[in-house]
Amino acid sequence: MTSTPTIPPLTGTLTIDAPAEQVFRTFTDAFGSWWPAEYHIGQADMATAILEPREGGRWYEQGTDGSECDWGRVLTWEPPHRLVVTWQINGHWQYDPDPAHASEIEVRFTADGPEQTTVELEHRRLERLVDGQALRDGITGGGGWPSLLELFAKAATNQT
Amino acid sequence: MDGLGLLGDPTRRAIFELLARRPSTVGELAQQLPITRSAVSQHLRVLKDGGLVVSQAEGTRRIYRLNPDGVTALRAYLDRVWAEALTAFGKTAQAAPTDPEQEDQ
C-alpha cells in the first residue's frame, strides 16, 4: 500500500457580534449548551458535553444515565485566542484512544473590534482517523479502501 | 463548508443524514421521506457506487449504513456535523449575555 494521502481539512468561518472573551467562553465553558445533542457516541442519550479548560484536559460527553464517553483531549489552551483539541471518534463512532489515530480541531478567535469576533475552525489530519480504521480492519478488496481513495481524489479535484 | 458532489442532491443528502443517525432499510427510509421506495433505492445505488454507503443482508432485510471505512463518507459526514454545530454555536454565542463577572454595577 502506498502512503496515505492527506485528506483536505474541513474548514468553517463565522462572525459573531460579541467580544472574543465571551465567544471563547461560550465555545469552551458552555460547550454542552450549543453542541447538537444528536451528535454523540454513547449508548445513552447525551445530557451534556464537557471541554475541560486546560491543556491536557478531557473532552467528553455525559449520558443521561451518568455514563461518560471520551471524544478527545485539549492540546492547546490559549484563551481567548486559540484552542486545539483532538477528535478521536472514528468511522464506527467509537473513541480510539491511540494518539496516532487522532485528528485535530483548531479554533481561532480573532477580535475584529470590541464587539465582534471572527471564529475560524479547521478539522484536520482526518486521514489519521481513516488510517487507523483501515489498519485495524485490514484492507478490503474491490469497493474498499483503495478504490475509495481514488474516488476521493476525484471528488477533491472536482471541487473548486 | 463544501459538500462532496454526491451530496449535492437534497434528497440524497437527506438519505445520507438519516443513515448517519441509524442504519435502515429502504422501507424505513421511504417512511421518513416524501418519495417512493423505488426512488429511495435509486439514490442508495448512487451513494453505494460512490462509496458513501454500504449494505448488508440480515435475514430477509437489507440494511444500509454509511461506509465506516470510507474516506469520502467520513469527511462528508463531519462536514455536515460541523455545519450544524457551528450554526448552533453562532446562535448561542450571539445570544449569550454579557459576562456576569463584568456586569455593569
Interface residues (C-beta under 8 A of the other chain):
Chain A: I7 P8 L10 T11 G12 L14 I16 D17 A18 E21 Q22 V23 R25 T26 F27 A30 S33 W34 W35 P36 E38 Y39 N90 G91 H92 V119 L121 H123 L126 E127 L129 V130 Q133 A134 D137 T140 G143 G144 W145 S147 L148 L149 L151 F152 A155 N158 Q159
Chain B: M1 D2 L4 G5 L6 R21 G50 G51 L66 N67 P68 D69 G70 V71 T72 A73 L74 R75 L78 D79 V81 W82 A83 E84 A85 L86 A88 F89 G90 K91 T92 A93 Q94 A96 T98 D99
